[in-house]
Amino acid sequence: MIDVYLLSGFLGSGKTSLLMNLISQLKEEGKKPAIFMNEFGSISIDSDTVGKEKGIPLKELLNGCICCTGSEKTEAQLQGLLEENDDIDVILIETTGAAHPVEALDAVYSPLFADRLRVKGIITLADAKRWLEREKMSPQIRSLFMEQIRHAHIILLNKTDLLSESELATVSMEISNFNNTAPIIQTVNAEIPFSYIEKTLNVVPNPNQESIVSGRNLPLSSKLITFDSPVDKEEFEEWVKSLPDTVYRMKGYVPIRGITNPYLFQYAYGMVNWLPEYVKMDPRLVIIGEGIGQLEYVE
Ligand SMILES: Nc1nc2c(ncn2[C@@H]2O[C@H](COP(=O)(O)OP(=O)(O)OP(=O)(O)O)[C@@H](O)[C@H]2O)c(=O)[nH]1
């Protein structure tokens, strides 16, 4: 299993700085990290910087952000990365600053990789100065900025050098009230030992919950459901409608009674989408949401 870490955070919060720090630490430890990056538009300056680090596989999604270009493309990219490099230990994903954490998670978690990738969690860079000035943001941007912090499994309160001690105390307190499950680490230039991140996110997963995002009391988690036998499509859709609205995303291959191959099933924001598959995929479904550990499909 390859460990996957998602680096989240608003535009300019320090994600690239963190990525560079972590790469050099991992290389010092003799590990082989791979990087997945995404930026809006075409060639990004960030990828040029990282490309200078020799010997690290870099797959960049150039045509938009990792989360909105469709998961097939991400899956293909990940597949390529895994095929070309069979000795990767860790994958670091720098999500675009405009990504919602659920979308970022969604992009890396595919039923295709359930046996190969272990998503360890989301590390969010929170720009301390921007937090203080968040009232100046438009409501939509502010909400994204705050969602990234709310769903973090570890928060790096970055750019602390730009704040006075009393401002820093205020920001730390406000953020810990806002997300009371993630540890908050004050950083400058996103300097943090990788061993801390590894240790914090390294908890033994509960085998009953098949949690893909491991960790204790995490705000966001995922769950894998496998199907032993084909289901009735209408009953399945009824079940989908009955789910709590803290289920944000589902995708996978659902075996339908009377149809040869499992259908590709997608669910996002209340919308359901079915697509026939020409290949027989393993019948399993991934659910991403909050408080979903006990969800089961029963006909
Ligand atoms: N003063 C200060 N500047 C910082 C700190 N961390 C990062 N910066 C600067 O902030 C700018 C953005 O940092 P990046 O690491 O590129 O942030 P990013 O989140 O990758 O940015 P985008 O790719 O644009 O979303 C750079 O000019 C950094 O040098 C910090 O702790 N203090």
The ligand as an SDF file (V2000), in Angstrom:
LIG
                    3D

 32 34  0  0  0  0  0  0  0  0999 V2000
    5.9850   35.6630    5.3280 N   0  0  0  0  0  0  0  0  0  0  0  0
    5.7720   34.3930    4.9870 C   0  0  0  0  0  0  0  0  0  0  0  0
    5.6500   34.0750    3.6840 N   0  0  0  0  0  0  0  0  0  0  0  0
    5.4280   32.7710    3.3730 C   0  0  0  0  0  0  0  0  0  0  0  0
    5.3240   31.7700    4.3590 C   0  0  0  0  0  0  0  0  0  0  0  0
    5.0960   30.5870    3.7430 N   0  0  0  0  0  0  0  0  0  0  0  0
    5.0610   30.8450    2.4230 C   0  0  0  0  0  0  0  0  0  0  0  0
    5.2570   32.1730    2.1880 N   0  0  0  0  0  0  0  0  0  0  0  0
    5.2820   32.8530    0.8970 C   0  0  0  0  0  0  0  0  0  0  0  0
    3.9670   32.8820    0.3710 O   0  0  0  0  0  0  0  0  0  0  0  0
    3.9630   32.7500   -1.0380 C   0  0  0  0  0  0  0  0  0  0  0  0
    3.0990   31.5820   -1.4450 C   0  0  0  0  0  0  0  0  0  0  0  0
    3.6740   30.3770   -0.9830 O   0  0  0  0  0  0  0  0  0  0  0  0
    3.4860   28.9960   -1.7430 P   0  0  0  0  0  0  0  0  0  0  0  0
    4.2130   27.9530   -0.9910 O   0  0  0  0  0  0  0  0  0  0  0  0
    3.7980   29.1590   -3.1860 O   0  0  0  0  0  0  0  0  0  0  0  0
    1.9200   28.8360   -1.5590 O   0  0  0  0  0  0  0  0  0  0  0  0
    0.8760   27.9920   -2.4060 P   0  0  0  0  0  0  0  0  0  0  0  0
   -0.2180   27.6730   -1.4800 O   0  0  0  0  0  0  0  0  0  0  0  0
    1.5690   26.8570   -3.0790 O   0  0  0  0  0  0  0  0  0  0  0  0
    0.4280   29.0200   -3.4700 O   0  0  0  0  0  0  0  0  0  0  0  0
   -0.4640   28.7450   -4.7840 P   0  0  0  0  0  0  0  0  0  0  0  0
    0.2640   27.6800   -5.5560 O   0  0  0  0  0  0  0  0  0  0  0  0
   -0.4760   30.0700   -5.4600 O   0  0  0  0  0  0  0  0  0  0  0  0
   -1.8130   28.3400   -4.3100 O   0  0  0  0  0  0  0  0  0  0  0  0
    5.4420   32.5780   -1.4380 C   0  0  0  0  0  0  0  0  0  0  0  0
    5.9230   33.8220   -1.8400 O   0  0  0  0  0  0  0  0  0  0  0  0
    6.0970   32.1130   -0.1520 C   0  0  0  0  0  0  0  0  0  0  0  0
    7.4610   32.4760   -0.1010 O   0  0  0  0  0  0  0  0  0  0  0  0
    5.4600   32.1660    5.7410 C   0  0  0  0  0  0  0  0  0  0  0  0
    5.3680   31.3670    6.6900 O   0  0  0  0  0  0  0  0  0  0  0  0
    5.6710   33.4750    5.9860 N   0  0  0  0  0  0  0  0  0  0  0  0
  1  2  1  0
  2  3  2  0
  2 32  1  0
  3  4  1  0
  4  5  2  0
  4  8  1  0
  5  6  1  0
  5 30  1  0
  6  7  2  0
  7  8  1  0
  8  9  1  0
  9 10  1  0
  9 28  1  0
 10 11  1  0
 11 12  1  0
 11 26  1  0
 12 13  1  0
 13 14  1  0
 14 15  2  0
 14 16  1  0
 14 17  1  0
 17 18  1  0
 18 19  2  0
 18 20  1  0
 18 21  1  0
 21 22  1  0
 22 23  2  0
 22 24  1  0
 22 25  1  0
 26 27  1  0
 26 28  1  0
 28 29  1  0
 30 31  2  0
 30 32  1  0
M  END
$$$$
